[in-house]
Amino acid sequence: MNEMANTVSALVLKSDQFTGLTDTITSNLDVLIPVGLTIMGIMIAVSLIPRIVYKFL
């Protein structure tokens, strides 16, 4: 039973473990938002353009 308690305590995530990740994301938002929007736009365009072209043919 002690091994189980050690395993569970090893899997508990604390907020201070995410400080580096959140600092990195917030400091790079100027890059992440335009890149994310561009990738999303490309994905939408790839799915919509063939449908639009097919309707006119």
Backbone bond lengths (Angstrom), bond angles and torsions (degrees), N, CA, C in turn:
res aa  C-N    CA-C-N  psi(-1)  N-CA   C-N-CA  omega(-1)  CA-C   N-CA-C  phi
1 M - - - 1.459 - - 1.519 110.65 -
2 N 1.322 117.84 -31.18 1.455 121.91 -179.23 1.527 111.17 -65.87
3 E 1.351 116.59 -36.33 1.462 120.04 177.10 1.522 111.13 -63.64
4 M 1.327 116.32 -37.53 1.463 121.12 178.80 1.527 110.33 -64.67
5 A 1.317 117.53 -41.24 1.459 121.53 179.15 1.523 110.58 -65.93
6 N 1.318 117.86 -38.80 1.458 121.14 177.65 1.527 110.99 -66.27
7 T 1.317 117.51 -38.64 1.458 121.38 179.12 1.520 110.94 -65.99
8 V 1.317 116.86 -44.47 1.460 121.03 179.81 1.523 110.57 -64.99
9 S 1.326 117.40 -42.25 1.457 119.27 179.58 1.522 111.58 -67.50
10 A 1.322 117.79 -25.68 1.458 120.78 177.63 1.529 110.81 -74.82
11 L 1.316 118.21 -22.96 1.458 122.03 -177.70 1.530 113.30 -91.32
12 V 1.308 118.10 -4.80 1.460 121.44 -178.88 1.523 108.77 -76.83
13 L 1.325 116.18 125.48 1.463 121.57 179.24 1.518 109.35 -98.56
14 K 1.309 115.70 135.35 1.457 120.99 179.52 1.516 109.33 -110.59
15 S 1.310 116.36 156.64 1.463 121.09 -175.63 1.522 112.31 -64.12
16 D 1.320 117.71 -30.64 1.459 118.63 -179.60 1.523 112.57 -71.45
17 Q 1.335 117.65 -15.06 1.459 120.61 175.16 1.527 111.64 -74.91
18 F 1.325 117.77 -19.78 1.456 121.92 -177.92 1.519 113.36 -98.50
19 T 1.323 118.23 -0.06 1.464 119.66 -176.50 1.518 111.92 -62.23
20 G 1.312 118.26 -40.49 1.463 121.04 178.21 1.510 111.51 -63.91
21 L 1.327 117.05 -41.85 1.456 121.70 -179.99 1.521 111.26 -66.15
22 T 1.320 117.26 -46.49 1.464 119.59 -179.08 1.521 111.74 -68.09
23 D 1.324 117.71 -35.82 1.467 120.16 176.38 1.524 111.10 -63.89
24 T 1.325 116.64 -41.32 1.461 121.03 179.58 1.519 111.04 -65.43
25 I 1.319 117.30 -44.55 1.469 120.45 -178.94 1.519 110.75 -65.19
26 T 1.323 117.94 -45.80 1.461 119.64 -177.92 1.520 112.37 -68.29
27 S 1.323 117.57 -31.99 1.463 118.84 179.21 1.520 112.18 -77.12
28 N 1.322 118.51 -18.74 1.466 121.91 -178.68 1.524 113.39 -108.80
29 L 1.327 117.90 15.69 1.463 120.26 -179.58 1.519 112.53 -62.99
30 D 1.332 118.00 -29.30 1.464 120.68 178.58 1.521 111.48 -61.56
31 V 1.310 117.41 -25.57 1.462 121.59 178.78 1.521 110.72 -97.73
32 L 1.315 117.20 -40.07 1.462 120.89 -173.10 1.522 112.94 -66.86
33 I 1.321 118.47 -39.31 1.466 120.52 -176.76 1.532 111.79 -67.09
34 P 1.338 120.68 -50.18 1.469 118.24 177.82 1.527 113.68 -62.55
35 V 1.328 116.93 -38.30 1.469 119.74 179.02 1.521 109.76 -65.91
36 G 1.321 117.41 -43.64 1.460 120.59 179.42 1.520 112.29 -64.13
37 L 1.331 116.88 -41.40 1.463 119.97 177.97 1.527 111.60 -66.17
38 T 1.319 117.06 -37.50 1.463 120.43 178.35 1.520 111.11 -65.31
39 I 1.316 116.73 -44.67 1.472 119.99 178.91 1.522 110.38 -63.98
40 M 1.330 117.99 -41.47 1.454 120.79 178.24 1.532 110.78 -64.08
41 G 1.342 117.15 -40.46 1.461 120.67 177.99 1.508 112.02 -63.41
42 I 1.315 116.97 -40.78 1.466 120.38 178.43 1.517 110.60 -64.15
43 M 1.326 117.25 -41.88 1.464 120.25 179.43 1.528 111.02 -64.02
44 I 1.317 117.42 -40.54 1.465 120.66 178.78 1.523 110.37 -67.74
45 A 1.335 117.04 -42.59 1.460 120.53 -179.31 1.518 111.40 -64.02
46 V 1.320 117.71 -39.95 1.463 120.87 -179.90 1.519 110.62 -63.51
47 S 1.317 117.76 -32.82 1.461 119.16 -179.59 1.528 112.51 -85.69
48 L 1.342 118.77 -29.22 1.461 120.58 -175.74 1.531 113.78 -88.71
49 I 1.312 118.41 -37.78 1.469 120.90 -174.97 1.528 112.19 -59.49
50 P 1.324 121.07 -45.81 1.461 119.04 177.34 1.543 113.04 -60.49
51 R 1.326 117.41 -35.82 1.466 119.74 178.32 1.517 110.90 -65.40
52 I 1.322 116.77 -42.27 1.469 120.93 -178.95 1.527 109.79 -66.74
53 V 1.310 117.08 -43.66 1.476 120.59 179.64 1.521 109.96 -64.36
54 Y 1.317 118.16 -40.11 1.458 121.80 -178.63 1.537 110.67 -64.48
55 K 1.328 117.86 -35.10 1.465 120.43 -179.20 1.533 111.82 -66.52
56 F 1.325 117.37 -31.94 1.445 120.40 -178.59 1.518 114.06 -87.59
57 L 1.304 117.69 -7.60 1.473 120.39 179.23 1.501 112.45 -93.83
